Amino acid sequence: MNRVCQDFEALIRQPESRIDVKMTLDSISKLLERCQEAQNAVEAVITDDDEIEKETQRLMDFEREISSARGRAEKYLEMNAEP
């Protein structure tokens, strides 16, 4: 995820990358959806409450990173709206 965020940050700094930012934003949203599905599958087979809590915390941390990246992307798109 760190690599995705770094690449994404680099895109946002480029003035003519609106389409790339939009496509990356779509990809990030799909990635988050797949991660949530995987998280649900993992939680379904884990029986230890502590492990479930750890996995839940990992997903929450990941979701926070995604949400932050999405917010920056949406702000970029808003500030660089098409004429």
Phi and psi in degrees as a GROMACS rama.xvg file:
@    title "Ramachandran Plot"
@    xaxis  label "Phi"
@    yaxis  label "Psi"
@TYPE xy
-58.2329  -40.644  ASN-2
-62.7901  -43.0484  ARG-3
-61.7136  -44.7701  VAL-4
-65.009  -39.7822  CYS-5
-63.7185  -45.7924  GLN-6
-61.8302  -39.9006  ASP-7
-65.1772  -44.2845  PHE-8
-59.9696  -40.2332  GLU-9
-62.8968  -40.4035  ALA-10
-62.2982  -43.3392  LEU-11
-62.985  -30.9268  ILE-12
-75.283  -13.2775  ARG-13
-91.0114  127.589  GLN-14
-65.6628  -28.3762  PRO-15
-108.121  36.9091  GLU-16
-113.667  24.8265  SER-17
-53.9848  -48.014  ARG-18
-64.953  -42.5172  ILE-19
-62.6321  -40.639  ASP-20
-63.4922  -43.8746  VAL-21
-61.0167  -44.4975  LYS-22
-66.3796  -40.314  MET-23
-66.4739  -38.6312  THR-24
-60.4601  -43.1132  LEU-25
-62.5333  -43.1219  ASP-26
-63.444  -41.2721  SER-27
-63.8494  -40.5055  ILE-28
-62.7371  -42.2339  SER-29
-66.7194  -38.3671  LYS-30
-61.8875  -43.8075  LEU-31
-61.5881  -41.8499  LEU-32
-61.4142  -44.45  GLU-33
-65.0805  -37.6562  ARG-34
-65.8515  -38.5345  CYS-35
-64.7785  -39.6434  GLN-36
-63.9745  -43.1227  GLU-37
-64.499  -40.0615  ALA-38
-60.8716  -44.0401  GLN-39
-61.7207  -40.4569  ASN-40
-65.5345  -41.0398  ALA-41
-64.3255  -46.385  VAL-42
-62.875  -29.3038  GLU-43
-68.065  -26.6163  ALA-44
-102.325  -12.9818  VAL-45
-83.1805  133.205  ILE-46
-107.367  -17.4972  THR-47
-82.4995  123.016  ASP-48
-59.8323  -37.5982  ASP-49
-64.6757  -40.2308  ASP-50
-66.5684  -39.9698  GLU-51
-61.4938  -43.0974  ILE-52
-62.5009  -42.1012  GLU-53
-62.382  -45.4162  LYS-54
-64.3961  -40.1224  GLU-55
-62.8332  -42.7436  THR-56
-63.2413  -40.1135  GLN-57
-60.5556  -44.2731  ARG-58
-65.6006  -41.1258  LEU-59
-61.9239  -40.6425  MET-60
-62.9941  -43.5338  ASP-61
-63.0837  -44.6725  PHE-62
-61.9069  -37.034  GLU-63
-63.5553  -43.6171  ARG-64
-62.0695  -44.8132  GLU-65
-62.9079  -44.6427  ILE-66
-60.9957  -42.0031  SER-67
-64.0146  -45.0479  SER-68
-63.4568  -41.333  ALA-69
-63.8577  -40.9693  ARG-70
-60.8792  -44.4459  GLY-71
-64.027  -39.6695  ARG-72
-65.9964  -43.7834  ALA-73
-64.7568  -38.0734  GLU-74
-64.0844  -43.6786  LYS-75
-58.6448  -47.9259  TYR-76
-63.7796  -36.8096  LEU-77
-66.3044  -43.1014  GLU-78
-73.7324  -22.433  MET-79
-116.743  43.2084  ASN-80
-61.3095  148.213  ALA-81
-68.4945  142.304  GLU-82
